[in-house]
Each structure stands twice: as structure tokens, then as C-alpha cells.
């Protein structure tokens, strides 16, 4: 088994120490950073997404795989810029104002990172003003807004309005998700798309930034 195979298997099995060891070994063998990222980590997370959609993996397995991927990615990050590896895009993720739920948001962030995106996680209970400031500061191309309560969904619309008022709505794509959120609400609020789960969020992010 090659080092790339062992990284792939470790991520698929949700084994963080093995993923980290595989990345360390691959770097020691001078395997190109872009190859480790694409053929080890990103391809494994692609398969995790496929297994999730086929109902062979569930949220706990997906979280374990995402954590394993992140442990390997942590080692790669210092080498990525040096190796000239271009990110798939810069994404801000957060849970909207009034909402403290973060498991879904964390999973989306990890899956996006595992697919080559640069992720800025603002955390939970994030105000529209803070989202606007972060978009400007980080020059983000995409925002992922999460809400798990029906009562906090209006904060999504408020955030979209704040982006419009700041004059930057046309500079950034916005996708929304969370248990009570629907495709219809996405259209009504003016978002660019809706994702029902983390795997769909990755596909949507790629489509929106294509």
C-alpha cells in the first residue's frame, strides 16, 4: 500500500492518527503537496460524501472522517502556499444570530476544507454586521449560513439584506442550510442556493464558484 492509499483509507475509516502519520510519511518521501491533498485527502472526502448520500455513512462516520482529514490537512497547510496549491475558493461559514447550534456548521466547514476550500469559521450567534465585516476583511467569495431553529431563520434574510446595504451582495455567493431551512425559503430570502446536508453543501459550493 502506498502512502497515498494509507491516507485515503485512514480518512475513510475516520482514523486521525493514521491520517496524520500517512501525511508525515508522504511528506518525508517528497511526494508533492498537491498530490497528497488531491489523491489522499480530497479524493477520500469525495468518497465519504458518496457513502453518506448512499446511506452507507451517517453523520457520526462523516464527522470522524472529517476530523481525520483535518488532522492530515493541519500538517499540509504550511506547505500548501509554498507548493503553489490554489484553493478552490474562500468560504465564510457561521451559524446566524440567536442560534448556538454548531454541529452542522462544523461538519460543512470540515467537508469544504476537505474539498480544497479555504474556510473561515466565524462560529455561532453571528450578527449580520459581523458577516459583512468578515466578507470585506477576507475577500470571501462564498458564505454558508446555518440555522437550526425556525425562530433564527429570519437572521438569514437580515444577513442578506445587510450584504445588500453594504453594497457587496453581488461580490459574494450565499448558500444556506439547517434542519428547518428549505429550498423555498432560500428563494424567498434571496440566497443563491440551499443544501440539505454537508455533502450537498460541497457540491453546491463548487457549482456556485464554478
N, C-alpha and C positions, 0 to 999 in steps of 0.2 A: 504493500500500500504506500502510495506517495504521501508526502506531507500535505499536499492539497486535498487528497482523498481523506486524510485523517482529520483535517479541519472541517471538511464538508460533513463527515459522519458525526463529529463531535457536536456541531451546531444542530444537526438533525436530531441527535439524541439528547440535546439540552445539557451537555457536559461542559460547563465553563472552564474548569482546569485543563481539560484535554484540548479545548479550542485554543486556549492561550498557549499551551505547550506546542501545539501544531504550528501556530503563527511564529513562535520563537524559533522553532526548528527550520521553518521555511525561510525566515529572515537570515538565519545563520548560514543557510545554503545559498544565499544571494538570489533567491527566486524574486523576480521583480514584484514590487509592492502592488502594482496594478493587477498582476496575475493572482496574487494571494487574495486581494479584495474581490475580484470578479469571479474566479473559479473556486475559491474556498468559501468566502463568506456570503457574497451576494447570490451565488447560484444555490447555496444551501437555504437561504431565506426565501428564495423563489419557490423551492420545493416545499418548504414549511407552509407557505401561503397556499400552494396547491393542495396539500394534505388537509389543511384547515377547511378549504372550500369543499373538499370531498368528504367532509365529516369524519376523517380518519384522525385528525388532531383537533383538540379543543383548546380553549383559552389557556389552561394551565401548561399544556405542552408548548403552545406558542410562546408563552412568557418565558419558559425555561430555555427554549431555543434562542429567543431574542436576547436573553441575558448571556448565553454562551457566545453569541455573535458579538455582543458588546465587549465582552472580556477580551476577545481577539482583536476587535477593532481598536480598543484602547492602546494596544501595543503598536498598531499600524499607523495611528493618527499622526505621530510626529514625522513619519516617513512619507505620508501622502503628498504633502505640498512639495517636499524635496523631490519626490518622484514625478512631479508634474501631473498628478492624478486630478482630473477635473471633477468637481462634484456634479451630481445630477440636478442640483438646484438648492437654493437656500430656503428653508421652510421654518416658519414660526408655528409652534403648537401651544395651545393653552386650553384650560377649562375656563368658561366665561364667568363674569362677575356674579357672586352669590352662590356659586357652586363649588364644592370642595372635593368632588369625586375625581380621582386621577388614574384609576387602573386602565380604562380605555384609552385615555390620552397618552399614558406612558407606553402602552403597547403600540399605538400608532407611531409614536416618536421612534421607538426602537426598530419597528419594521421599516420605517422610512430610512433610518440610518443604515440598516442592513441592506438597503437597496441603493446605497450610494448618495443619499441626500445629506446635506449639512443641516442639522436640526438645532434650532434654538428653542428650548423649552422654557416658557415663562411661568409654568406652574399652574396653580388653581386660583379661583376667585380674582381673575384678571380683568381690570376695567378697560372699557373701550379706549380710553386715553393712553393707557399703557401699551395696548396693541399698536396704536398709531405711532407712538414714540419708538417702539421696537422695530417696526417696519422701516421707519426712517433711519434709525441707527444702523441696522444690519443690512439694509438694502435687500430685504427679503422679496422673493418672487411669489411666494405662496404662504397662505395662512390656513392652519387647521384649527377650527373652533369646536370644542366639545361641550355638551351639556347632558347631564343625566337626570335632571328634574324638569318637569313641564314648566314649573314656575321660573326657571332661569333661562328658558329658551328665548324670551324677548331680548335678553342681553346679546344674543347673536345679531338680531336686527339692529340693536343700538350700536354694536361694533361696526357693522357695515355702514350705518349712517355716519359714524364718526370718521371712517375712512373717506367717505364721500366729502364730508365737510372739510376735511384736511387737504382735499384735492389730490389724494393719492390712490383713490379706489381703482383707477384704470391702470395703475402700475403693478397691481398685485392680484393674484387669483385667490379666491376664498372657498374652502371646502368645509362642510360642517357634518357633524355626526354625533351619536349618542343615542341611548335607548329610546327616548320619546321623539327623536327627530325623524322626519320623513322627507321623501323626495318633494312632496307638495310644499312642505314648509321651506325647503331650500329655495324653491322657485319663488315663493311668496316673499321671502326675506331678501332676495336679490343675490344669494350666494351663487357661485359658479358651479357647484356640484355637491352631491351628498354621498357619503359612504356608510354602509350599514355595519362595517367591521374593519379591522386593521388591514386585512389582506386587500379588501376593496379600496381602502384609502391609498394604498401604494399604487394600485393600477390607475386610480383617478388622478393622483398627483402627477404621474408620468404623462397621462393624457393631457392634463391642463397645461403642463410645461413643455409639451412636445413642440 
